[in-house]
């Protein structure tokens, strides 16, 4: 006997996606053994168990497959219970087309908690006037002073 099966599917690519491949997989507590080994949904981050006062840091990536640069921004004040115990760096920035940007999440609980909180980020396409440049709020300008200049300045102040 010969059987023919027809499979249908649709593929798509989101302009902006979250890459959680570097985030450790946390097994799900469930009575159904099959559910314990399911991967998390692509937009869920489980920080695992963290002792009060300790911290855990993970890196996630925001990827831009669109033709235009994308601006992202997390809320300035995170929703409870994460206000004061979760930091995201950078929390606002630009992702150029065809690139991804690492985001560092640091969680340091100040009290026991076990909650699932939705954290939204604002995303929008942007256009530059002039040449495009990478930018985010974690960037710092560092200047170096030659050792000789420091020594001259110290001797002049004596």
MARNUNU-683242 format. One line per field, with one value per residue (C-alpha): x, y, z. Coordinates in Angstrom, 3 decimals, m for minus. Layout:
// MARNUNU-683242
xx <- c(X|...)
yy <- c(Y|...)
zz <- c(Z|...)
This chain:
// MARNUNU-683242
xx <- c(0.000|1.290|0.346|0.874|1.165|0.950|2.649|2.039|4.050|4.866|8.226|8.819|11.517|10.793|12.548|13.679|14.240|15.654|18.519|18.534|20.962|23.509|20.911|21.130|18.111|16.026|13.888|10.186|8.586|5.614|3.746|3.956|7.468|7.285|6.876|9.975|12.313|10.517|12.561|11.165|9.239|11.602|10.629|10.879|13.934|14.105|16.757|16.575|17.003|19.100|19.802|18.741|21.743|23.516|23.318|23.136|24.157|23.079|23.563|20.778|21.012|18.642|18.990|17.942|17.216|15.370|16.757|16.661|18.308|16.111|15.901|15.069|14.222|13.290|11.308|13.370|11.627|11.131|7.845|7.563|9.067|12.085|12.425|15.716|16.862|17.120|19.346|19.518|22.535|22.227|18.610|18.265|20.178|20.323|20.836|22.130|20.648|22.015|23.618|22.867|23.617|24.338|22.204|23.381|20.709|21.812|19.359|20.076|16.975|16.557|13.753|12.357|10.136|8.790|6.971|6.620|6.625|6.127|8.783|8.129|10.644|9.746|11.031|10.916|12.668|14.809|16.649|19.846|20.686|24.169|26.266|24.796|26.624|26.205|24.925|23.581|23.447|26.211|28.815|31.411|34.034|37.402|40.434|43.942|46.557|50.179|52.196|54.600|51.761|50.600|54.115|54.579|51.253|52.169|55.580|54.068|51.522|54.196)
yy <- c(0.000|3.446|6.521|10.127|12.873|16.581|19.005|22.716|25.349|28.988|30.498|34.081|36.349|39.045|42.357|42.340|39.231|38.279|35.800|33.892|31.177|32.121|31.983|28.762|26.504|26.120|22.975|23.522|22.135|20.142|16.948|16.028|14.614|15.651|19.333|19.324|19.259|21.648|24.703|28.015|30.265|32.537|35.617|34.165|34.554|32.442|33.815|30.709|30.600|33.434|33.874|37.198|39.528|37.449|38.260|36.580|38.189|36.948|38.245|38.310|39.793|41.971|41.183|43.430|41.742|44.778|47.168|50.160|50.787|50.036|51.938|49.992|51.308|49.612|51.530|53.881|52.446|48.697|47.246|45.715|43.475|44.176|47.885|48.229|44.632|44.205|46.289|46.208|47.646|49.194|50.095|52.275|52.201|51.581|48.286|48.590|46.468|42.938|43.164|42.234|44.035|42.345|43.353|42.523|41.729|41.664|40.410|40.978|40.217|42.172|39.968|36.516|36.513|34.114|36.019|36.165|39.752|41.020|43.554|45.473|47.257|49.991|49.235|51.502|51.954|55.073|57.016|59.003|62.381|61.727|58.661|55.915|55.175|52.650|54.140|53.062|54.460|52.123|53.746|55.849|58.216|57.460|59.649|58.610|60.964|60.064|59.212|62.092|64.642|63.342|63.577|67.128|68.187|66.766|68.462|71.791|71.703|71.207)
zz <- c(0.000|m0.906|1.108|0.085|2.648|1.925|4.276|4.219|6.029|5.923|6.758|7.740|9.069|11.605|10.997|14.630|16.695|20.075|20.092|23.376|22.271|24.974|27.766|29.806|29.337|32.516|32.662|33.285|36.447|35.211|35.996|32.307|31.654|27.979|28.941|31.168|28.169|25.842|24.879|26.105|23.726|21.759|23.756|27.287|29.510|32.648|35.004|37.197|40.942|42.330|46.040|47.575|47.407|44.756|41.070|37.697|34.426|31.013|27.499|24.931|21.450|19.463|15.745|12.870|9.523|8.137|5.510|7.880|11.234|14.245|17.529|20.692|24.134|27.384|30.021|32.204|35.257|35.097|36.342|39.819|41.078|38.815|39.610|41.457|40.977|37.182|34.960|31.169|29.380|26.933|27.587|24.482|21.221|17.494|15.649|12.105|9.282|9.158|12.605|16.188|19.429|22.763|25.736|29.246|31.835|35.471|38.074|41.783|43.881|47.101|48.418|47.651|44.579|41.987|39.293|35.562|34.314|30.807|29.881|26.705|24.532|22.054|18.552|15.507|12.179|11.910|9.213|9.651|8.256|6.969|7.708|9.905|13.123|15.890|19.146|22.522|26.057|27.285|25.015|26.737|25.417|26.951|26.586|27.497|28.858|28.124|31.230|30.568|30.666|34.038|35.479|34.106|35.582|39.018|39.085|38.017|40.858|43.553)
